Amino acid sequence: MQRLQLALIGCGGMAGAHVRGLEELWKAGIRDIQVVACCDVVEDSAEQRAAEIAKFQRRKPAVYTDVGKMLARAKSIEAVDICALHSQHHIIAVSCLEAGKHVMIEKPLAITLRAGRKILDAALDNRRLLAVAENYRRSPQERARAWAVADGRIGRPRTFYWQDAGEGLGKWGWRNFKRDAGAGWILDGGVHFADLFRFHLAAEAEQVTARVRSFEPYRYDEPAERKGAWHVDVEDCSMALIDFPGDVLVQWTWQGSAPGQGFNKKVIYGSEGCIDWESGAWTRAGKNTKTETLVKEYLRSLKKDEREKLFPGGLENSISVELKDFADAVRGGGTPEVDGLDGYRSQAICMAVLESSWHNRPVSLAEIERGDLEGYQAEIDRALGIV
C-alpha cells in the first residue's frame, strides 16, 4: 500500500508529540505515513520538525511558511495534520478541505462551535475525511475502563466524578488569551475529559448546569513571588453538573486558582461497584481489581485483529495510534474513531459549561450544538470575523 502523503501544519510543541508518534510507528515497521511538508509561520519551527522527521524517514519534508503556497506547490499532499493555534483551526482546515485534502486536526475542533460548523460543512461539501486528534481514550487504561463499564462490571452507571483543583499561575503563551485559545483549561484540556465522559458512558450529554469564574486576573513569570505579570482573560475555575441519559450524572470540577492543598479524584459509580482512576475497580463487597490487572484482562479479551487495530504493532503511544487510525480511514475509505462530529460534540460539552454560566441557567446540548446560545462565544466570533 502506498504511503499516505501527509503535511504537518503548525510546528510548535504539540506537533513535536505528533512527530514522536510517527517515529514510533516507523520504528515498529508501520510506515503507512510519509510526511512530505512541514508548515509554520515561524520558519525555524518548521525546519526543526522537518529535521526531526528526516532522521527516521530518511527524507526531509519540504518547509513552508504559508499554507496557501504549500497547497499550490506540493501537489503530492493527500492529507494534513493541523497542530496550529485554536484560532487558526477553521481557517486552515477549510482551506485544506476545499483543496481536496483529508484533515486531522488537534483538539479542540475549533475555537468556537460556529467555527467548528464551518469545518464540518467544508468536509461534507468536499467529501473529505475529517478526524479530530483525540488521544486520551486510546490508552490501554482508558480502553480497559470503558470495557469494564460496558461489560457490566460496576452494574448500571449512576454518577461520574471528575475533579481537579490546584494552583497554576505560570504564563502559558497564547493559551492565556480567549481570542487565541477560545477559553482556558475548560476547553483546552477539558475537551479530552468531555470525550472521556462520552466514551465511558457510551452516550451523549443532554444538559449542563455550570458556574465559571476568573479569580486570578494575572499570570506570572514567577508565580510564587507574583513577579513578571501579564493580564489574562481566560477563566480559572468551573463547576458543572452534566446530565446524561438514564439518569446518569457527571460532576465536573476544575480549578487552577486553588492555593495550598490541591486534590484530584476521578471515579465512576454504578449500581454494583465503581472504577477509581487511582486504585482500579471495586465491587459492592469491597473486592478490588487494580488498574494494571484490569488492563491485562481487557487485552486478553481482544481478538488478535482487534488488538492490532487498537494497538498496532503493540504500540501504546496514543498519538501513534490516532495517526495510524487516520491513515487507515483515508486509505480504506472508512471513518476514523474520532471524526469531526465526535470532536464537535465533545467541544459542545465544554462550550455548554461556559454558556450555562454566561446565561446563568441550565442549557441543553441540543441548543448549544445548534448554535442557539452563543453569549460567551460571541465576543470571539466578532473579533475573528466568524459569521
C-alpha positions in Angstrom: 0.0 0.0 0.0 1.3 3.4 -1.0 2.2 5.6 2.0 -0.2 8.4 2.9 1.4 11.7 1.8 1.0 14.0 4.8 1.7 17.6 5.6 2.2 18.9 9.1 0.8 22.3 9.7 1.7 24.2 12.9 5.1 23.0 14.2 5.0 24.0 17.8 5.0 21.9 21.0 2.1 19.6 20.1 3.5 18.9 16.7 6.5 17.5 18.4 4.3 14.9 20.1 2.9 14.0 16.7 6.4 13.7 15.3 7.3 11.3 18.1 4.2 9.3 17.5 5.2 9.0 13.8 8.7 8.0 14.8 7.4 5.2 17.0 5.3 3.9 14.1 8.3 3.9 11.8 10.5 2.1 14.4 7.7 -0.5 14.8 7.9 -1.1 11.0 4.5 0.6 10.4 5.3 3.0 7.7 1.9 3.9 6.3 2.5 7.7 6.6 5.2 9.8 5.0 5.5 13.5 5.9 6.2 15.5 2.7 5.8 19.0 4.1 6.1 21.0 7.3 4.5 24.4 7.5 4.6 27.1 10.2 4.6 30.9 10.2 7.9 30.6 12.1 10.3 29.1 9.6 12.7 27.8 12.2 9.9 25.8 13.8 9.1 24.1 10.5 12.7 23.5 9.9 13.2 21.9 13.3 10.2 19.5 12.8 11.4 18.7 9.2 14.9 17.8 10.5 13.4 15.6 13.2 11.3 13.7 10.7 14.2 13.3 8.3 16.1 11.3 10.9 13.7 8.4 10.9 12.0 8.6 7.4 15.3 9.3 5.6 13.7 12.1 3.6 13.4 15.6 4.7 9.9 17.2 4.2 9.8 20.5 2.3 9.5 23.5 4.5 6.8 26.2 4.1 5.7 29.3 6.0 2.4 29.8 4.1 -0.4 27.2 3.8 -1.7 28.5 0.6 1.7 28.4 -1.1 2.2 24.9 0.3 -1.1 23.6 -1.1 -0.3 25.2 -4.5 3.2 23.8 -4.8 3.2 20.5 -3.0 0.8 18.6 -5.3 1.5 15.2 -3.7 -0.1 16.1 -0.4 -3.2 13.9 0.3 -3.8 14.8 3.9 -2.8 17.3 6.6 -2.3 17.2 10.3 -3.1 20.5 11.9 -1.5 21.5 15.2 -1.9 25.2 15.0 -3.4 27.8 17.4 -7.1 27.2 18.1 -8.0 30.5 16.5 -6.5 29.2 13.2 -8.1 25.8 13.1 -11.1 26.7 11.0 -9.1 28.9 8.6 -6.5 26.3 7.8 -8.9 23.3 7.9 -11.4 24.9 5.5 -8.7 25.9 3.0 -7.2 22.4 3.1 -10.6 20.7 2.7 -11.5 22.9 -0.2 -8.2 22.0 -1.8 -9.3 18.4 -1.7 -7.1 17.3 1.3 -8.2 15.0 4.1 -7.8 16.6 7.5 -6.8 15.6 11.0 -6.9 18.4 13.5 -5.7 18.7 17.0 -8.3 19.1 19.7 -10.4 21.1 20.1 -12.0 21.0 16.7 -12.3 24.8 16.6 -12.1 28.0 18.7 -15.9 28.2 18.8 -18.8 26.0 17.7 -19.7 28.4 14.9 -16.1 27.9 13.6 -16.5 24.2 14.1 -19.6 24.1 11.9 -17.6 25.7 9.1 -15.1 22.9 9.2 -17.8 20.2 9.3 -19.6 21.8 6.4 -16.4 22.0 4.4 -15.7 18.4 4.9 -19.2 17.4 3.9 -19.2 19.7 0.8 -15.8 18.5 -0.4 -16.4 14.8 0.5 -13.2 14.6 2.5 -12.4 12.8 5.7 -12.2 14.8 8.9 -10.7 13.4 12.1 -10.0 15.1 15.5 -6.8 14.1 17.2 -8.4 12.9 20.5 -5.8 10.6 22.0 -6.8 10.1 25.7 -9.4 7.4 25.1 -6.8 5.3 23.1 -4.6 4.5 26.1 -4.8 0.9 27.4 -6.1 2.2 30.7 -9.0 4.1 29.3 -9.9 1.3 26.9 -9.9 -1.1 29.8 -12.1 1.2 31.9 -14.6 1.6 29.1 -14.6 -2.2 28.5 -15.3 -2.8 32.2 -18.2 -0.4 32.3 -19.7 -1.9 29.0 -19.2 -5.4 30.4 -21.3 -4.6 33.5 -18.5 -4.8 36.0 -20.0 -2.0 38.0 -23.6 -2.5 37.1 -25.6 0.4 35.7 -23.7 3.7 35.7 -25.1 6.3 38.1 -22.6 9.0 38.8 -19.2 10.1 37.4 -16.9 12.4 39.4 -14.1 14.3 37.6 -12.4 16.7 40.0 -9.2 18.6 39.8 -8.1 21.5 42.0 -4.7 23.2 42.3 -2.9 26.4 41.5 -1.2 27.1 38.2 -0.5 30.7 37.6 2.5 30.5 35.3 2.4 32.0 31.9 1.3 29.7 29.1 1.7 31.9 26.0 -1.3 32.2 23.7 -3.4 29.8 25.8 -3.8 32.6 28.3 -6.0 34.6 25.9 -9.5 34.0 24.9 -9.2 35.1 21.3 -6.3 32.8 20.6 -7.4 29.8 22.7 -11.2 30.1 22.9 -11.2 29.6 26.6 -8.9 28.3 29.4 -8.3 24.8 30.5 -12.1 24.1 30.4 -11.7 23.9 26.6 -8.0 23.2 26.1 -7.8 20.2 28.4 -11.5 19.9 29.2 -12.3 18.6 25.7 -10.3 15.5 26.5 -12.4 14.9 29.6 -15.6 15.6 27.7 -14.6 13.0 25.2 -14.0 10.5 28.0 -17.4 11.2 29.6 -19.0 10.3 26.2 -16.6 7.3 25.7 -17.1 5.7 29.1 -20.8 6.3 29.3 -21.4 5.4 25.6 -23.9 8.2 25.4 -24.4 11.9 24.5 -24.8 14.6 27.2 -28.3 16.2 27.4 -28.0 19.2 29.8 -25.3 21.2 31.6 -25.7 23.4 34.6 -22.5 25.3 35.5 -20.7 28.2 37.1 -17.4 29.6 35.8 -15.2 32.1 37.5 -12.0 34.1 36.9 -10.5 34.5 40.3 -6.9 35.3 39.2 -6.6 38.0 36.5 -2.8 37.7 36.0 -0.2 35.0 35.1 3.4 35.4 36.1 7.0 34.6 35.1 7.5 33.8 38.8 4.1 32.8 40.3 5.2 32.2 43.9 6.6 35.8 44.1 3.9 37.3 41.8 6.6 38.7 39.5 6.5 39.4 35.8 2.7 39.7 35.5 0.5 39.9 32.4 -3.2 40.3 32.4 -5.2 37.3 31.0 -8.8 36.9 30.1 -9.4 33.2 30.5 -11.3 31.6 33.4 -9.6 29.6 36.1 -12.5 27.8 37.8 -15.5 25.9 36.7 -18.1 23.6 38.5 -20.5 21.8 36.3 -23.3 19.2 36.6 -23.9 17.3 33.3 -26.9 15.1 32.7 -26.6 12.0 30.6 -29.4 9.6 29.5 -30.6 7.0 32.0 -30.4 9.5 34.9 -26.6 9.4 34.9 -25.0 12.5 36.5 -21.4 13.8 35.8 -20.0 16.2 38.3 -17.0 18.0 36.7 -14.9 20.5 38.7 -11.7 22.2 37.7 -9.9 25.0 39.4 -6.5 26.4 38.6 -6.6 29.1 41.3 -6.7 26.9 44.4 -3.7 27.7 46.6 -2.3 25.3 49.2 -3.5 21.7 49.2 -4.7 20.6 45.8 -6.6 17.4 45.0 -7.9 15.3 42.1 -10.3 12.4 42.0 -11.9 10.5 39.1 -14.4 7.8 39.9 -17.4 6.4 38.1 -20.0 4.7 40.3 -22.5 2.1 39.2 -25.2 0.1 40.9 -22.8 -2.7 41.8 -19.4 -1.0 42.2 -17.1 1.7 40.9 -13.9 2.3 38.9 -11.4 4.6 40.6 -8.8 6.1 38.3 -6.1 5.6 41.0 -7.0 2.3 42.6 -8.9 0.4 40.0 -12.3 -1.4 40.0 -14.2 -2.1 43.2 -17.2 -4.4 43.8 -20.0 -3.7 46.3 -18.4 -6.3 48.5 -15.1 -4.5 48.5 -13.2 -6.6 46.1 -10.5 -4.6 44.3 -9.1 -5.2 40.8 -6.2 -2.9 40.3 -5.9 -0.9 37.0 -2.9 -3.0 35.9 -4.9 -6.2 36.3 -7.9 -4.7 34.6 -5.8 -3.8 31.6 -4.4 -7.3 31.3 -8.0 -8.8 31.5 -9.1 -6.4 28.8 -6.2 -7.2 26.5 -6.9 -10.9 26.9 -10.5 -10.3 25.9 -9.4 -8.9 22.5 -9.2 -11.0 19.4 -5.9 -10.7 17.5 -7.2 -8.4 14.8 -8.9 -6.2 17.4 -5.8 -5.8 19.4 -3.8 -5.0 16.3 -6.3 -2.3 15.2 -6.4 -0.7 18.7 -2.7 -1.1 19.5 -0.9 -1.5 16.1 2.4 -3.3 16.4 1.8 -3.5 20.1 2.3 0.3 20.5 0.7 2.1 23.4 1.6 5.6 22.3 -1.9 7.0 21.9 -0.8 9.6 19.3 0.8 6.9 17.2 -2.5 5.0 17.4 -4.6 8.0 16.3 -2.3 8.7 13.4 -2.5 5.1 12.2 -6.2 5.2 12.6 -6.4 8.3 10.4 -4.2 6.8 7.7 -6.3 3.6 7.7 -9.5 5.5 7.4 -8.2 7.5 4.4 -6.8 4.5 2.6 -9.7 2.2 3.4 -12.5 4.8 2.8 -13.8 4.3 6.3 -14.5 6.6 9.3 -11.9 7.4 12.0 -12.7 6.5 15.5 -13.0 10.2 16.5 -14.4 12.0 13.5 -15.4 15.7 13.1 -18.9 15.2 14.6 -17.3 13.4 17.7 -15.0 16.4 18.1 -17.8 18.8 17.8 -20.0 17.0 20.4 -17.1 16.9 22.9 -16.4 20.6 22.4 -20.1 21.3 22.7 -20.0 20.0 26.3 -17.1 22.4 27.1 -19.0 25.3 25.5 -22.2 24.3 27.3 -20.3 24.8 30.6 -19.2 28.3 29.5 -22.6 29.2 28.1 -24.5 27.9 31.1 -22.5 30.3 33.3 -22.8 33.2 30.9 -26.6 32.8 30.6 -27.0 31.9 34.2 -29.2 28.9 33.6 -29.1 25.2 32.7 -28.6 24.7 28.9 -29.4 21.8 26.7 -26.7 20.3 24.4 -29.3 20.5 21.6 -29.4 24.3 21.7 -25.7 24.6 22.2 -24.9 22.3 19.2 -27.5 24.2 17.0 -25.8 27.5 17.9 -28.8 29.0 19.6 -26.7 30.1 22.6 -23.5 32.0 21.8 -23.2 34.5 24.6 -19.7 33.5 25.7 -18.6 32.7 22.2 -20.0 35.8 20.5 -17.0 38.0 21.5 -14.6 35.6 19.9 -16.7 35.2 16.7 -17.0 39.0 16.3 -13.3 39.6 16.9 -12.2 36.9 14.4 -15.0 37.7 11.9 -16.6 34.2 12.2 -20.0 34.6 10.7 
